Amino acid sequence: MGLWRGTSPLILASQSSARKMLLANAGFEFESVTADIDERGLQAASKLSNPRAIALLLACEKAKAVSALHPGSYVIGADQTLALGERLFNKPAGRPQAMAQLRDLAGNSHELNSAVAVAHGGKIVFEDVSVARMTMRHMTEAQLSAYLDAAGDAVATSVGGYQLEGLGIHLFERIEGDHFTILGLPLLPLLAFLRRERLVAV
């Protein structure tokens, strides 16, 4: 018997391999459903500029969109923003943009704001934002090029052009924050909520 105690299947409103891995490793059986939302359009319409608020808005909208189609299930939405001071980063379109982002991040500290929200019956019943502070090494053009050569197309799949669980670890000299926040799903506050609601067996 699994750990989930809900009467309907748990749903993750994401196809992120990292988020799916975190939930699976925590012992959950769940369904993964893509949230059909216009992230950049919602962000623009909200007029929000705070990176934490933007991450939370998008996590909530993902959870609500999927919950509307599965009202009996608890639906987990998640989103992450990367901020270098006041500047927000998005996923690079390709290698040239990834190189430009990495040049700006190298030698500096940036923040990853990871939001998680849970919807049930189309309404948000839990939300949280956790923050990790990431300090990247000073790197030469040759070192950045070598990293991009090794990472290949994966640089376009993550904001900032790196995946810390893979080759991206070579870019950093200091990390402050938990592993789950960095990978985009603040698991500890999420599990605390599920326990309070008696939705998990342990």
C-alpha positions in Angstrom: 0.0 0.0 0.0 1.3 3.5 -0.9 1.5 6.5 1.3 -1.3 8.5 -0.3 -4.5 8.5 1.7 -6.7 10.8 -0.5 -9.9 9.3 -2.0 -8.9 10.5 -5.5 -5.5 10.2 -7.2 -2.8 12.9 -6.3 -2.1 15.0 -9.4 1.1 17.0 -10.2 0.3 19.8 -12.6 3.7 19.5 -14.3 5.7 17.4 -16.7 9.0 18.5 -15.0 11.2 15.4 -14.7 12.8 16.9 -11.5 9.5 17.5 -9.8 8.2 14.0 -10.8 11.4 12.5 -9.5 11.1 14.3 -6.1 7.5 13.1 -5.6 8.2 9.6 -6.7 11.3 9.4 -4.4 9.1 10.5 -1.5 6.9 7.4 -2.1 3.9 8.9 -3.9 2.0 7.4 -6.7 0.5 10.3 -8.7 -0.7 11.4 -12.1 1.2 14.1 -14.1 -1.0 16.5 -16.0 0.1 19.5 -18.0 -1.4 22.8 -17.0 -2.7 24.6 -20.1 -2.0 28.2 -19.1 -0.2 31.2 -20.7 2.5 31.8 -18.2 4.0 34.9 -19.8 0.5 36.3 -20.5 -0.6 35.8 -16.9 2.6 37.4 -15.6 2.2 40.4 -17.8 -1.5 40.8 -16.9 -0.8 40.6 -13.2 1.7 43.5 -13.4 3.7 41.8 -10.7 7.4 42.5 -10.5 8.4 40.6 -7.3 10.0 37.3 -8.2 8.4 35.4 -5.3 5.0 36.8 -6.1 5.3 35.8 -9.7 6.4 32.2 -8.9 3.4 31.9 -6.5 0.9 33.3 -9.0 2.0 30.8 -11.6 2.0 27.9 -9.2 -1.5 28.7 -8.1 -2.8 29.2 -11.7 -1.3 25.8 -12.7 -2.9 24.0 -9.8 -6.3 25.7 -10.3 -6.3 25.0 -14.1 -5.8 21.3 -13.6 -8.1 21.2 -10.5 -10.9 22.6 -12.6 -10.7 19.4 -14.7 -10.2 17.1 -11.7 -12.2 18.7 -8.9 -12.1 15.6 -6.6 -8.3 15.4 -6.6 -5.6 17.3 -4.7 -3.5 19.0 -7.4 0.0 20.3 -6.9 1.2 23.3 -8.9 4.7 24.6 -8.8 6.8 27.3 -10.4 10.2 28.8 -10.0 11.8 32.2 -10.8 15.4 33.1 -11.0 16.3 36.7 -10.0 19.7 38.4 -10.2 19.0 41.5 -8.1 15.9 43.0 -9.8 16.4 41.2 -13.1 14.2 38.1 -13.8 15.6 35.3 -16.0 13.6 33.0 -18.3 14.6 29.7 -19.9 17.2 30.5 -22.6 16.0 30.1 -26.2 19.2 28.3 -27.2 23.0 28.3 -26.7 23.7 32.0 -27.5 21.1 33.2 -24.9 22.3 30.6 -22.4 25.9 31.9 -22.8 24.7 35.5 -22.3 22.8 34.5 -19.1 25.8 32.5 -17.7 28.1 35.5 -18.4 25.8 37.6 -16.2 25.4 35.0 -13.5 29.1 34.0 -13.2 30.8 35.5 -10.2 27.4 36.7 -8.7 24.8 35.4 -6.3 21.2 34.9 -7.5 18.0 33.7 -5.9 15.8 30.8 -6.9 12.2 31.4 -5.7 10.3 28.1 -5.7 6.6 28.2 -5.2 4.2 25.3 -4.5 0.4 25.4 -4.3 -2.3 22.8 -3.8 -5.8 23.1 -5.2 -8.8 21.1 -4.4 -12.2 21.6 -6.0 -10.8 24.4 -8.1 -9.6 26.5 -5.0 -6.2 26.9 -3.5 -6.0 25.2 -0.1 -2.2 25.6 0.5 0.6 27.8 -0.8 4.3 28.3 0.0 7.4 30.0 -1.4 10.9 28.9 -0.5 14.1 30.6 -1.5 17.6 29.3 -2.3 20.7 31.6 -2.8 23.1 30.4 -5.4 26.6 31.8 -5.9 28.3 31.0 -9.2 32.0 30.8 -9.8 34.0 33.4 -11.7 34.4 31.6 -15.1 36.3 32.3 -18.3 34.7 32.3 -21.7 36.5 29.0 -22.4 35.1 27.4 -19.2 31.6 28.6 -20.1 32.0 27.2 -23.6 33.2 23.9 -22.3 30.2 23.6 -20.0 27.8 24.5 -22.8 29.4 21.9 -25.1 29.1 19.2 -22.4 25.5 20.2 -21.4 24.2 20.4 -24.9 20.4 21.0 -25.5 19.7 20.6 -21.7 20.7 24.3 -21.2 17.5 25.4 -22.9 15.3 23.4 -20.5 16.0 25.2 -17.3 16.0 28.9 -16.3 19.6 30.2 -16.0 20.9 27.5 -18.4 21.8 25.0 -15.8 20.5 21.9 -14.0 22.1 21.6 -10.6 21.3 17.8 -10.4 23.5 17.4 -13.5 26.5 19.1 -15.0 25.3 22.5 -13.7 26.9 21.7 -10.3 30.3 22.6 -11.9 29.2 26.2 -12.1 28.8 26.9 -8.4 31.0 27.7 -5.4 28.3 28.1 -2.7 24.7 27.1 -2.3 22.3 28.2 0.5 19.0 26.4 0.5 17.6 22.9 0.4 17.8 20.5 -2.5 14.1 20.4 -3.1 13.8 24.2 -3.4 16.6 24.3 -5.9 15.0 21.5 -8.0 11.7 23.5 -8.1 9.4 21.7 -5.6 9.6 22.8 -1.9 8.8 19.3 -0.6 9.1 19.9 3.2 6.3 22.5 3.5 4.2 20.5 1.1 4.6 17.3 3.1 3.8 19.2 6.3 0.5 20.3 4.7 -0.4 16.8 3.5 0.2 15.5 7.0 -2.0 18.1 8.6 -4.8 17.1 6.2 -4.2 13.4 7.0 -3.5 12.8 3.3 -0.2 10.9 3.9 0.4 7.8 6.0 3.6 8.8 7.7 
